[in-house]
């Protein structure tokens, strides 16, 4: 049986299935219910947060014969026909490969034709920021006075590259990063349906690695599930991701605090021998610095970090040992090293130098 990637298999088909974007889905449902549908929409936000999925759901819902609270019923003739990828009433265009003025001119010619068996013809233009200047000008003409039966949905991860003339003609929706707790709940549902065993700590690690992207989270989960053969554990998850356990990170920061040069070098040696990516380790160090700063300076640190209670207590205890200015310095040093480590030929040497220089820097300031 052909394997279907989890992010494809569990792509939302209704507004109710979209996670973390209620401010958008509820607004679109209300517009459909009230009949106040715009002619041009702009969906912007980071990758994997649901822009294209919501665009497709919206396209089906506006053409549904019997929408339920603004969402497609999935049972009527239109819904069943629109489920097919090649339906002529929903046109998906990749602006990255169709970015010339001639490509947009073709759209201008085609919008003249009425939809077939549907109320609206919906154009979904993905990565719209990739269009050339002349293509934007051609698109502008169409956006100004489109036929009443045409809806444009422009999707982009880089909204700052769009001309103001385009932005002013669209109803804009900003897709947010999905919180870790929502990603964990979604992962749990997916794993339960797939019959995959897991523990709570593994869910937390995978969801955190997804960095707010549903697609990235499910892609990571897919690879980990394949490696673990249906039984996901914390140790196996850390092994696949190359990330470092909480205990080792805490121990590493204790060595930094104590200015234990030998201890720091020994831990870096241990991490490298375990086959972990040192650039990923630098990212972990930067994130841990930030987490400690949140613990030290924010009253609602539990809500911000969303860590297990036992781990949170360890973080809070360690945060008390550091000054805020020191944690800020660590964030700067390790985040800078993270990008440099990707291109250097001496990864370990650069990381060792970074850690030791950070400690000496603190000493210099105190002296």
N, C-alpha and C positions, 0 to 999 in steps of 0.2 A: 504494500500500500504506500502511495506517495506521501512523503512527509510535507506538511504545510507548516510554515513558520508560525509561531505563536502570535506574533504581531499581526499577521494576516488572518489567521483563523479567528482571532478574537477582536477584530476590528469592529467598532460599534456600528450597528445598523439602525439604531433609533436614538433620538435625543437623550432618552433616559439611560442609555448605555454609556454615554460620554462621561468621563470622570474629571472632576476638578475644574470644569468650565461652566458652572451653573449660571454665572452672570451673562453668558452668551446664549446658551441653549434656551433659557427661560425667555429671554428677549425675543429670540427668533420664533419661538412657539407662540408668544403673544402676538407678534406681527402677523403670523399665519392665521391665527384665530380671528383677529380683528380685520384681516384683509389689508392691512397697511404694509404692504410689501414694497421694499425699495427696488430700484433698478440696478444698483451697483453696490457691492459690498467689498470691504477690504478686511481680510483675515491676516493678522500679523502675530508673530510670536516665535519662540524658539522651536527647533525641530522636534517632531514626535509628540506634540501637545494636542493634536486633533484637528488641525486646520482643514486638511483635505477631507477627512472623514466627516466633519460637520458640514462641509460644503456639499458633499454627496447626499447626506441625510436631508439637508435643506432642499436640495434640488428635487428629491423624491417627495418630500412633504408638501411642497407648494403644488405639486401635480397630483397628489392623492385625491381620490374622489370622496373619501370619507375620513378626513384626518381626525385623530383622537387627541384632543387638547393640543392641537398644533403639530402633532407628530404623525408620520405616515402610518396608516393602519397595517400595511404589509399584506393585506388580503385582496384588495380590489384589483381590477384589471390593470390599471396604470402602475400600481406598486409592483406587481409581478413582472410587468414588461420592463420597467425601469431597473429591476434587479440585474438585468442583462448588461454586461459591460459595454456592448456595442450599440446601445440604444442611441438613436440619432438626436434625441431631445436633450441629452446631457453630454456636452462636448468638453473633454478634458484636454488642455493644451499645456505642454511643458515649455515655458518661455526660455529655458536654458538652451534648448535646441531649435526653438522656433522664434528667434528674437529679432528677425529682420522686418523691415517695413512691409515687404511683400506678404509675409505671413499674416500680419494684422489686416492688410488690405483684403486678403481672402476671407477673413472673419467678417469684415464690413460687407462683403458681397453676400455671404451666407446668411447674415442676420435678416436679410430681406424675406427669407422664406419662413412661412408660418410653421409652428411645431406640428408634428403629426400625432394625432390622438392624445394630445396633452395640452394643458393650458399655457405652460411656459417652456421656452427653450433656454437652458441654463449653460452658460460658458464658464468653466472653471479654469482659470489661468494660474498655474502653479509657478512659483519662483518668478513672479512678475517683475522683480527688480532687475532681472537679466535682460530685459528689452533694451534695444538701442534707443537713442534720443528720437530718431525719426519714427521708430515704431511706437514710442509713447505718444508722439504727436498724432499719429494715425489713430491710435486707440482713443485719444481724447475726443476726436470727432464723433466716434461711436458712443462714447459715454455721455456726451452732452445731450443727445436726442435719440436714445435708443427706441426701437419699437416697443409697444406696451407689453408684448409677449416675450421679451428678452430680459434675462437677468444675468449680470456679470458678477462673478465672485473672484476677486484677485487675492491670491495667497502669497505671502512672502515672509522670509526670516530676516530681511534687512529693509525695513520700512523707510529708513533714512535715505535710501537711494532713490525713492520715488519722487517725481516732480510734485510740487505743491498743487499744480493744476489737476493732477490725477487724484491726490488725496482729498481735495475739496469737493469732489464729485462722488465720493464713496461714503457709505456708512461704515465706520471703522469699528472693529472688534479686536481687542488685544487678548490673545491667549496666554494664560499664566502657566508657570511651572507648576506641576502637580505635587502637592505635599507628600512627604514620605509615608505618612499614615494611610493616605488614600491609595498610594501605590502598593503598600503592603496588603491592604484588603483586597485589591484587585488581583494581585499575585496569588493570594490564598484561594480565591475563587477559581482562578485558572488552573492552579495545581490540583485542586479538589476535583475539578471536572476531568482533568487529564489522568487522575489516579496517581499523582506523584506525591511521595512522602516528603515532608520538610519539617524544619523546626523554626521557631519564632525568630531566632537570631539570624538564620539564613535569609529569611524574608527581609529583615532590616538591612542586611548587608547588600542584597541585590537591589532593593529599592533605593538605597543611598547611592549605589553605583550608577543608577539610571539618571541621577541628577535632574529630576523633575520631568523627564521625558518618558511617556508611556511606551512608545515604540522602542526606545533604547533599553528600558527596563525589561520588556518582554524578550528582546533579542538576547540580552545577557542571560535571562532565565532559561532561554532555549538552549544555549550552549552549555550552561551548568547542568541542566537536566540530562542532556546527552552524555556529559562526562560522568555524572553520578548514577546514570542508569536507573532513574526513577526513585532514588533515595538521597535527597539533598541534605547535607550536613554542613555545619559551620566551617569545619576544617576543609572540606572539599571545595566549598564556595570560595574561601580565602585563597586556596591553591589555584583555582581557575582564574580568579581576578588578579592575582599577584599582589593583593592588598595585605596590610599587616594587621595582626590581631591587636585588640585594645590593650592587652597586658604588655605586649612588647613596646608599643608606642608610649605607654605610661612609664615603663622602665627606662626607655630612651630619654624621655624628658627629665626624669630624675637624674640621669647621668649628666645631662646638659646643665641642670641646676647646680649640681655638685662640682661642676667643672672637672669631671672625671674624664680626662683625655683618653686614657686606656680603655675605660668602659665604653665610650662612644665608638672608638675604632673597633673594638671587639664585637659590638652589636652590629655594626655595618658589615663586618666580615661574616657574621652569622647569617645576616639577611641575604647577602650575595650568594653564600654557599647553599642556601635553601632554594636558590633559583628565582628569587623575587626581583622584579623590575625596580631598579634603584630610582628611576624617574618617577614611578608610581609611589615609591616610598617617600620621596621628597614632597609629593602632593599630599600624602597622608600626614606628613609632619606639618605642612602648611595648614591643613584642615584642623589638625589637633590644636595648633596654636590659636586658631580662630575659635574653636570650641571652648578652650580654657578661658579666652577673653570674654566670651559670652557668659560663661559660668561666673566669672568674677565681676562683671559689670552690669548684667541684666537681671532684673528681678524675676522675669518670666523665662528664665533660661531653659526650664523643663519643656515649655511649649515650643521654644525656638529649636532646640536640638532634638527633641523627641527620641531620647535614648532610653534603653532599659533602666529601671530604677537602680540596680546595683552598679551599672556602669556610670550612671549620673553621679552617684555618691563618690565614686573614685575620682571623677573629673573635678567635682567641686573641691574635694580635699586637695588635689594637686594644684588647682587654680589659686588657692590661698597662698601657696608658696611663692608665687611669681608676682612681680609688679606689672601693672598694665603696660607700661612703656616697654618692658622686656618682651611681653607677648606680642605687642605690635611689631617690634623689631624682628622677632622670629617669623611672623607672618610675611613680612617684606622679604626677608632673606630666603626663606624656603620657597615662596611662590616664584621668586626670581630664578632660583636654581632649577625649579621644575622645567621651565622652558629651555634653559641652557643645557640641561642634561640630555635633551633629545638630540642635540647636534654635536656634542663633544665626543672625542675619541677616547677620553679617559674618564668614564662615568664615575667610577668609584673614587678616583682621586679628587674630582671636582666636588663630590658630595662630602668627602672627608674634610676638604678645605673649607667648604661652606659651613659645616657644623663647628669646626674649630675656630674659624674666624668670627662666627657669631658669639662664641663664648669669650674670646679675647676682646671683642668689641664691648661687651658688657663690662668686663673688668676695667677696660680703659676709661669707660664713662664713670665708673664708681671711684676710680683713683683720680 
